[in-house]
Amino acid sequence: PHEDFPVLTFNPKTITCTLDAKTLIGGLGTVVYCASQSTVKPELASVYVSGKKNILTLTATDSYRLAEKNITHKSIPEFDAVLVPAKNAVELMRIFDVVGGETQISVEESQVLFLGENISISSRIIEGTFPDYKQIIPQKSTSTATLLKQDLLTSLKRATPFLDGLQQVTLTINPSEKVFSIQAKNNEVGEYTDALDAALTGEEITMHYNYRYFIDALPTLASDSITLSFVGYGKPVVVKGVGDESFLYLVMPMNR
């Protein structure tokens, strides 16, 4: 809608930074799928964009999962966080994937401008308060599993025919038995169980998750290996790429 892309205006108080278009597209791509598909809470249907010296942070959540990506660049100034509609972010990714080159990002009071070679796009800023998500990110873990990203992705895809109506998969971590397994059960089709090679630490734990939340996130991680950090039953799991501190993915479990 035209109201999402307002007429371009230029404000002398504009805060700007410049990024390679591929870096911007990649950053948005690692978080935008977490934004809510519903506009009932517009702040959750947005990408939260914040800046502090040399770090641009992109975050999105639908309250069931959350992704945060930090982009380090010398041009990033400190500025108050803004909410960009997720659908606008998707459109920006599509356009700048074609345009390429460098993208200047200009943050104003009511809009964000994206300037590329021979193209200028503005997006309105959503009014609202983004969740104070930092407080829910676990700072320690009781169990961890480190494994190849592709192994987990492949196993999850194999589980697809056995998913129930809630698209639920069960992860079991048993470090003492050196077991990392994935289970899915559909009463009409049957059961699926797969054991994967993984480096395990900590306590035994079994958790249930929405299959889609992993399928959406894993392809966006740059690292070949990932670590899943658990903090106890009923609490979120944190997924990070091994050797990559710039990205964090948090998933809430399902109630069995």
C-alpha atoms as a printed R data frame, in Angstrom:
    type eleno elety resid chain resno      x       y      z
1   ATOM     1    CA   PRO     A     1  0.000   0.000  0.000
2   ATOM     2    CA   HIS     A     2  1.172   3.518 -0.792
3   ATOM     3    CA   GLU     A     3  0.810   4.545  2.858
4   ATOM     4    CA   ASP     A     4  3.589   2.097  3.745
5   ATOM     5    CA   PHE     A     5  5.946   3.877  1.349
6   ATOM     6    CA   PRO     A     6  5.472   7.622  1.980
7   ATOM     7    CA   VAL     A     7  6.640  10.437 -0.251
8   ATOM     8    CA   LEU     A     8 10.373  11.053  0.102
9   ATOM     9    CA   THR     A     9 11.364  13.951  2.333
10  ATOM    10    CA   PHE     A    10 14.777  14.997  3.557
11  ATOM    11    CA   ASN     A    11 15.472  16.232  7.056
12  ATOM    12    CA   PRO     A    12 18.742  17.899  8.072
13  ATOM    13    CA   LYS     A    13 18.562  15.909 11.348
14  ATOM    14    CA   THR     A    14 18.583  12.611  9.472
15  ATOM    15    CA   ILE     A    15 20.902   9.910 10.839
16  ATOM    16    CA   THR     A    16 22.597   7.939  8.076
17  ATOM    17    CA   CYS     A    17 24.840   4.959  7.511
18  ATOM    18    CA   THR     A    18 25.966   3.056  4.426
19  ATOM    19    CA   LEU     A    19 26.062  -0.703  3.918
20  ATOM    20    CA   ASP     A    20 26.721  -3.028  1.037
21  ATOM    21    CA   ALA     A    21 23.324  -4.112 -0.300
22  ATOM    22    CA   LYS     A    22 24.221  -7.790  0.116
23  ATOM    23    CA   THR     A    23 25.016  -7.186  3.788
24  ATOM    24    CA   LEU     A    24 21.673  -5.454  4.338
25  ATOM    25    CA   ILE     A    25 19.729  -8.142  2.451
26  ATOM    26    CA   GLY     A    26 21.536 -10.903  4.312
27  ATOM    27    CA   GLY     A    27 20.865  -9.273  7.677
28  ATOM    28    CA   LEU     A    28 17.163  -8.791  7.010
29  ATOM    29    CA   GLY     A    29 16.890 -12.323  5.658
30  ATOM    30    CA   THR     A    30 18.135 -13.802  8.933
31  ATOM    31    CA   VAL     A    31 15.349 -12.180 10.983
32  ATOM    32    CA   VAL     A    32 12.336 -11.126  8.894
33  ATOM    33    CA   TYR     A    33 10.710 -14.591  8.849
34  ATOM    34    CA   CYS     A    34 10.255 -14.281 12.637
35  ATOM    35    CA   ALA     A    35  7.916 -11.303 12.331
36  ATOM    36    CA   SER     A    36  4.251 -11.958 13.005
37  ATOM    37    CA   GLN     A    37  1.989 -12.565 10.009
38  ATOM    38    CA   SER     A    38 -0.832 -10.834 11.871
39  ATOM    39    CA   THR     A    39 -1.122  -7.047 12.061
40  ATOM    40    CA   VAL     A    40 -3.146  -7.133 15.277
41  ATOM    41    CA   LYS     A    41  0.067  -6.111 17.036
42  ATOM    42    CA   PRO     A    42  1.903  -4.041 14.413
43  ATOM    43    CA   GLU     A    43  5.092  -3.937 16.473
44  ATOM    44    CA   LEU     A    44  5.359  -7.732 16.123
45  ATOM    45    CA   ALA     A    45  4.785  -7.526 12.365
46  ATOM    46    CA   SER     A    46  7.913  -5.385 12.110
47  ATOM    47    CA   VAL     A    47 11.683  -5.519 12.099
48  ATOM    48    CA   TYR     A    48 13.198  -3.677 15.059
49  ATOM    49    CA   VAL     A    49 16.179  -1.650 13.830
50  ATOM    50    CA   SER     A    50 18.569  -0.128 16.346
51  ATOM    51    CA   GLY     A    51 22.024   1.346 16.166
52  ATOM    52    CA   LYS     A    52 24.900   1.932 18.473
53  ATOM    53    CA   LYS     A    53 28.418   2.895 17.498
54  ATOM    54    CA   ASN     A    54 29.545   0.582 14.695
55  ATOM    55    CA   ILE     A    55 26.738  -1.976 15.252
56  ATOM    56    CA   LEU     A    56 23.376  -2.167 13.473
57  ATOM    57    CA   THR     A    57 20.985  -4.601 15.191
58  ATOM    58    CA   LEU     A    58 18.031  -6.166 13.385
59  ATOM    59    CA   THR     A    59 15.477  -8.100 15.453
60  ATOM    60    CA   ALA     A    60 12.093  -9.703 14.803
61  ATOM    61    CA   THR     A    61  9.725 -11.821 16.875
62  ATOM    62    CA   ASP     A    62  6.188 -13.177 16.743
63  ATOM    63    CA   SER     A    63  6.395 -13.954 20.498
64  ATOM    64    CA   TYR     A    64  7.038 -17.672 19.824
65  ATOM    65    CA   ARG     A    65 10.476 -17.233 18.280
66  ATOM    66    CA   LEU     A    66 12.984 -14.418 17.976
67  ATOM    67    CA   ALA     A    67 15.974 -13.704 15.752
68  ATOM    68    CA   GLU     A    68 18.616 -11.046 16.327
69  ATOM    69    CA   LYS     A    69 21.383 -10.121 13.875
70  ATOM    70    CA   ASN     A    70 24.200  -7.681 14.608
71  ATOM    71    CA   ILE     A    71 25.949  -6.086 11.648
72  ATOM    72    CA   THR     A    72 29.283  -4.439 12.411
73  ATOM    73    CA   HIS     A    73 30.337  -1.525 10.207
74  ATOM    74    CA   LYS     A    74 32.294   1.636 10.852
75  ATOM    75    CA   SER     A    75 29.539   3.838  9.362
76  ATOM    76    CA   ILE     A    76 26.888   2.836 11.931
77  ATOM    77    CA   PRO     A    77 25.998   5.730 14.292
78  ATOM    78    CA   GLU     A    78 23.986   5.536 17.482
79  ATOM    79    CA   PHE     A    79 20.280   6.204 16.984
80  ATOM    80    CA   ASP     A    80 16.942   5.510 18.627
81  ATOM    81    CA   ALA     A    81 15.419   2.198 17.541
82  ATOM    82    CA   VAL     A    82 12.670   2.195 14.897
83  ATOM    83    CA   LEU     A    83 10.120  -0.372 13.712
84  ATOM    84    CA   VAL     A    84 10.012  -1.079  9.970
85  ATOM    85    CA   PRO     A    85  7.031  -3.117  8.677
86  ATOM    86    CA   ALA     A    86  8.213  -6.642  7.879
87  ATOM    87    CA   LYS     A    87  6.410  -6.646  4.523
88  ATOM    88    CA   ASN     A    88  8.364  -3.524  3.583
89  ATOM    89    CA   ALA     A    89 11.600  -5.229  4.608
90  ATOM    90    CA   VAL     A    90 10.775  -8.155  2.303
91  ATOM    91    CA   GLU     A    91 10.127  -5.742 -0.561
92  ATOM    92    CA   LEU     A    92 13.399  -3.922  0.107
93  ATOM    93    CA   MET     A    93 15.252  -7.233 -0.008
94  ATOM    94    CA   ARG     A    94 13.693  -8.019 -3.378
95  ATOM    95    CA   ILE     A    95 14.532  -4.630 -4.881
96  ATOM    96    CA   PHE     A    96 18.083  -4.251 -3.578
97  ATOM    97    CA   ASP     A    97 18.913  -7.821 -4.543
98  ATOM    98    CA   VAL     A    98 18.533  -6.573 -8.110
99  ATOM    99    CA   VAL     A    99 20.048  -3.107 -7.600
100 ATOM   100    CA   GLY     A   100 23.128  -4.249 -5.657
101 ATOM   101    CA   GLY     A   101 25.933  -1.839 -4.837
102 ATOM   102    CA   GLU     A   102 25.840   0.245 -1.678
103 ATOM   103    CA   THR     A   103 22.726   1.240  0.230
104 ATOM   104    CA   GLN     A   104 22.473   4.389  2.299
105 ATOM   105    CA   ILE     A   105 20.071   4.057  5.210
106 ATOM   106    CA   SER     A   106 18.659   7.298  6.556
107 ATOM   107    CA   VAL     A   107 16.589   7.257  9.744
108 ATOM   108    CA   GLU     A   108 14.168  10.111 10.288
109 ATOM   109    CA   GLU     A   109 11.429  10.770 12.817
110 ATOM   110    CA   SER     A   110  8.609   9.117 10.885
111 ATOM   111    CA   GLN     A   111 10.311   7.197  8.095
112 ATOM   112    CA   VAL     A   112 13.413   5.335  7.006
113 ATOM   113    CA   LEU     A   113 14.968   6.035  3.614
114 ATOM   114    CA   PHE     A   114 16.912   3.476  1.600
115 ATOM   115    CA   LEU     A   115 18.992   5.027 -1.144
116 ATOM   116    CA   GLY     A   116 20.761   2.997 -3.816
117 ATOM   117    CA   GLU     A   117 22.096   3.621 -7.275
118 ATOM   118    CA   ASN     A   118 19.308   5.392 -9.170
119 ATOM   119    CA   ILE     A   119 16.705   4.364 -6.612
120 ATOM   120    CA   SER     A   120 15.206   5.863 -3.476
121 ATOM   121    CA   ILE     A   121 12.695   4.069 -1.266
122 ATOM   122    CA   SER     A   122 11.044   5.262  1.920
123 ATOM   123    CA   SER     A   123  9.266   3.185  4.524
124 ATOM   124    CA   ARG     A   124  7.014   4.448  7.252
125 ATOM   125    CA   ILE     A   125  7.940   3.726 10.849
126 ATOM   126    CA   ILE     A   126  5.500   1.764 12.990
127 ATOM   127    CA   GLU     A   127  4.397   3.373 16.223
128 ATOM   128    CA   GLY     A   128  4.553   0.941 19.092
129 ATOM   129    CA   THR     A   129  6.799  -0.617 21.703
130 ATOM   130    CA   PHE     A   130  8.882  -3.630 20.791
131 ATOM   131    CA   PRO     A   131  9.166  -6.274 23.530
132 ATOM   132    CA   ASP     A   132 12.069  -5.907 25.954
133 ATOM   133    CA   TYR     A   133 13.498  -9.132 24.634
134 ATOM   134    CA   LYS     A   134 16.978  -8.910 26.141
135 ATOM   135    CA   GLN     A   135 15.634  -9.998 29.501
136 ATOM   136    CA   ILE     A   136 14.317 -13.322 28.170
137 ATOM   137    CA   ILE     A   137 17.544 -14.406 26.458
138 ATOM   138    CA   PRO     A   138 19.150 -17.049 28.700
139 ATOM   139    CA   GLN     A   139 22.658 -16.214 29.848
140 ATOM   140    CA   LYS     A   140 23.601 -19.781 30.747
141 ATOM   141    CA   SER     A   141 22.568 -23.302 29.775
142 ATOM   142    CA   THR     A   142 21.969 -26.651 31.451
143 ATOM   143    CA   SER     A   143 22.453 -28.731 28.285
144 ATOM   144    CA   THR     A   144 24.028 -28.124 24.872
145 ATOM   145    CA   ALA     A   145 24.172 -29.943 21.563
146 ATOM   146    CA   THR     A   146 26.595 -29.028 18.780
147 ATOM   147    CA   LEU     A   147 26.035 -30.624 15.392
148 ATOM   148    CA   LEU     A   148 26.111 -30.043 11.659
149 ATOM   149    CA   LYS     A   149 23.362 -27.700 10.538
150 ATOM   150    CA   GLN     A   150 22.663 -29.747  7.426
151 ATOM   151    CA   ASP     A   151 22.274 -32.972  9.435
152 ATOM   152    CA   LEU     A   152 19.551 -31.386 11.557
153 ATOM   153    CA   LEU     A   153 17.851 -29.796  8.560
154 ATOM   154    CA   THR     A   154 17.848 -33.046  6.588
155 ATOM   155    CA   SER     A   155 16.464 -35.039  9.517
156 ATOM   156    CA   LEU     A   156 13.699 -32.511 10.116
157 ATOM   157    CA   LYS     A   157 12.673 -32.637  6.464
158 ATOM   158    CA   ARG     A   158 12.512 -36.434  6.616
159 ATOM   159    CA   ALA     A   159 10.165 -36.103  9.578
160 ATOM   160    CA   THR     A   160  7.649 -34.079  7.564
161 ATOM   161    CA   PRO     A   161  5.259 -36.947  6.644
162 ATOM   162    CA   PHE     A   162  5.036 -37.935 10.312
163 ATOM   163    CA   LEU     A   163  4.125 -34.533 11.740
164 ATOM   164    CA   ASP     A   164  0.887 -34.154 13.656
165 ATOM   165    CA   GLY     A   165 -1.589 -31.325 13.183
166 ATOM   166    CA   LEU     A   166  0.551 -29.042 15.351
167 ATOM   167    CA   GLN     A   167  3.694 -29.756 13.264
168 ATOM   168    CA   GLN     A   168  5.374 -30.916 16.440
169 ATOM   169    CA   VAL     A   169  8.817 -32.517 16.685
170 ATOM   170    CA   THR     A   170 10.486 -33.794 19.836
171 ATOM   171    CA   LEU     A   171 14.185 -33.306 20.543
172 ATOM   172    CA   THR     A   172 15.854 -35.512 23.135
173 ATOM   173    CA   ILE     A   173 19.304 -34.757 24.523
174 ATOM   174    CA   ASN     A   174 20.979 -37.418 26.650
175 ATOM   175    CA   PRO     A   175 24.675 -36.603 27.123
176 ATOM   176    CA   SER     A   176 25.417 -39.597 29.364
177 ATOM   177    CA   GLU     A   177 24.165 -41.962 26.644
178 ATOM   178    CA   LYS     A   178 25.586 -39.767 23.860
179 ATOM   179    CA   VAL     A   179 22.169 -39.529 22.227
180 ATOM   180    CA   PHE     A   180 20.664 -36.645 20.246
181 ATOM   181    CA   SER     A   181 17.408 -37.738 18.659
182 ATOM   182    CA   ILE     A   182 14.448 -36.338 16.767
183 ATOM   183    CA   GLN     A   183 10.975 -37.845 16.976
184 ATOM   184    CA   ALA     A   184  7.684 -37.127 15.249
185 ATOM   185    CA   LYS     A   185  4.395 -38.991 15.569
186 ATOM   186    CA   ASN     A   186  1.248 -38.972 13.498
187 ATOM   187    CA   ASN     A   187 -1.435 -41.415 14.647
188 ATOM   188    CA   GLU     A   188 -2.596 -42.001 11.075
189 ATOM   189    CA   VAL     A   189  0.829 -42.356  9.462
190 ATOM   190    CA   GLY     A   190  3.217 -43.679 12.095
191 ATOM   191    CA   GLU     A   191  6.306 -42.624 13.999
192 ATOM   192    CA   TYR     A   192  9.680 -41.214 12.977
193 ATOM   193    CA   THR     A   193 12.884 -41.413 15.036
194 ATOM   194    CA   ASP     A   194 16.363 -40.370 13.976
195 ATOM   195    CA   ALA     A   195 19.632 -40.191 15.917
196 ATOM   196    CA   LEU     A   196 22.228 -37.608 14.894
197 ATOM   197    CA   ASP     A   197 25.925 -37.232 15.637
198 ATOM   198    CA   ALA     A   198 26.375 -34.378 18.092
199 ATOM   199    CA   ALA     A   199 28.708 -33.172 20.825
200 ATOM   200    CA   LEU     A   200 26.575 -33.073 23.988
201 ATOM   201    CA   THR     A   201 27.025 -31.557 27.427
202 ATOM   202    CA   GLY     A   202 24.939 -31.167 30.560
203 ATOM   203    CA   GLU     A   203 21.677 -32.726 31.670
204 ATOM   204    CA   GLU     A   204 19.220 -34.990 29.879
205 ATOM   205    CA   ILE     A   205 16.237 -33.112 28.464
206 ATOM   206    CA   THR     A   206 13.296 -33.735 26.124
207 ATOM   207    CA   MET     A   207 11.542 -30.770 24.480
208 ATOM   208    CA   HIS     A   208  8.792 -30.301 21.883
209 ATOM   209    CA   TYR     A   209  8.962 -27.657 19.144
210 ATOM   210    CA   ASN     A   210  7.152 -26.432 16.081
211 ATOM   211    CA   TYR     A   211  8.992 -28.031 13.163
212 ATOM   212    CA   ARG     A   212  8.523 -24.927 11.033
213 ATOM   213    CA   TYR     A   213 10.484 -22.737 13.429
214 ATOM   214    CA   PHE     A   214 13.662 -24.693 12.722
215 ATOM   215    CA   ILE     A   215 13.007 -25.170  9.014
216 ATOM   216    CA   ASP     A   216 12.642 -21.390  8.563
217 ATOM   217    CA   ALA     A   217 15.756 -20.456 10.530
218 ATOM   218    CA   LEU     A   218 18.441 -23.026  9.785
219 ATOM   219    CA   PRO     A   219 18.984 -22.129  6.096
220 ATOM   220    CA   THR     A   220 19.715 -18.517  7.071
221 ATOM   221    CA   LEU     A   221 22.632 -19.418  9.359
222 ATOM   222    CA   ALA     A   222 26.025 -18.928  7.758
223 ATOM   223    CA   SER     A   223 27.863 -21.469  9.922
224 ATOM   224    CA   ASP     A   224 28.071 -25.139  8.967
225 ATOM   225    CA   SER     A   225 27.810 -26.192 12.617
226 ATOM   226    CA   ILE     A   226 25.326 -24.948 15.185
227 ATOM   227    CA   THR     A   227 24.906 -25.117 18.943
228 ATOM   228    CA   LEU     A   228 21.542 -25.558 20.650
229 ATOM   229    CA   SER     A   229 21.623 -24.351 24.259
230 ATOM   230    CA   PHE     A   230 18.855 -25.521 26.591
231 ATOM   231    CA   VAL     A   231 18.058 -24.006 29.981
232 ATOM   232    CA   GLY     A   232 15.475 -26.438 31.308
233 ATOM   233    CA   TYR     A   233 12.061 -27.853 30.522
234 ATOM   234    CA   GLY     A   234  9.496 -25.351 29.274
235 ATOM   235    CA   LYS     A   235 12.114 -22.673 28.629
236 ATOM   236    CA   PRO     A   236 13.436 -21.375 25.296
237 ATOM   237    CA   VAL     A   237 16.295 -22.943 23.384
238 ATOM   238    CA   VAL     A   238 18.967 -20.661 21.931
239 ATOM   239    CA   VAL     A   239 20.459 -21.505 18.535
240 ATOM   240    CA   LYS     A   240 23.758 -20.016 17.389
241 ATOM   241    CA   GLY     A   241 26.188 -20.709 14.599
242 ATOM   242    CA   VAL     A   242 29.526 -22.066 15.838
243 ATOM   243    CA   GLY     A   243 32.055 -19.235 15.653
244 ATOM   244    CA   ASP     A   244 29.386 -16.633 14.846
245 ATOM   245    CA   GLU     A   245 28.476 -14.297 17.688
246 ATOM   246    CA   SER     A   246 26.563 -11.948 15.381
247 ATOM   247    CA   PHE     A   247 23.386 -14.024 15.254
248 ATOM   248    CA   LEU     A   248 21.045 -15.454 17.865
249 ATOM   249    CA   TYR     A   249 17.834 -17.424 17.414
250 ATOM   250    CA   LEU     A   250 15.490 -18.216 20.287
251 ATOM   251    CA   VAL     A   251 12.577 -20.661 20.125
252 ATOM   252    CA   MET     A   252  9.883 -21.268 22.706
253 ATOM   253    CA   PRO     A   253  8.872 -24.919 23.226
254 ATOM   254    CA   MET     A   254  5.377 -26.281 22.724
255 ATOM   255    CA   ASN     A   255  3.312 -27.678 25.573
256 ATOM   256    CA   ARG     A   256  2.891 -31.388 25.016
